[in-house]
Amino acid sequence: MKNFAGAPGTWTGLVLRMAQCLFAAGSIASMATTKTFFSYTAFCFLIASMGLQVIWSFGLAFMDAYALLTKKVLHNPVLVSLFVVGDWVTATLSLAAAASSAGITVLYFGDLGGCSLGEECIKYEMAIALAFLSWITIAISSLIMFWLLAAG
């Protein structure tokens, strides 16, 4: 298998995983500090999706760090196949959660008369923006994993 930038066990792979984890954790923190997020199903889905993203990304970041410290190569075809499937699942969930939350935000807070919640609207928007940033980084990782699997 070729060694792509962002592959498991590389510095760029570790940076991508840490970025995914931090953006998802920031999205959760921003959404969870509001008082009424639980009233909207899409926002609850966003919290659940980003929670799964944090767990997945942190686990793979830990594995990347371990591989870097011990100078191990993580290009086993079975392991890369697991990474591909996990990345595609979490990427799909992250995009669905971010898009549905953005749709609810535009509908309720924009089209139906503006946001009367003040600071909470900004927190909702920040959580959604961080969720999209998390999705962008997981999409990059999933494409790299797919290319790595195809090259092997």
Secondary structure, 3 states (H helix, E strand, C coil): CCCCCCCCCCHHHHHHHHHHHHHHHHHHHHHHCCCCHHHCHHHHHHHHHHHHHHHHHHHHHHHHHHHHHHCCCCCCHHHHHHHHHHHHHHHHHHHHHHHHHHHHHHHHHHHCCCCCCCHHHHHHHHHHHHHHHHHHHHHHHHHHHHHHHHHC
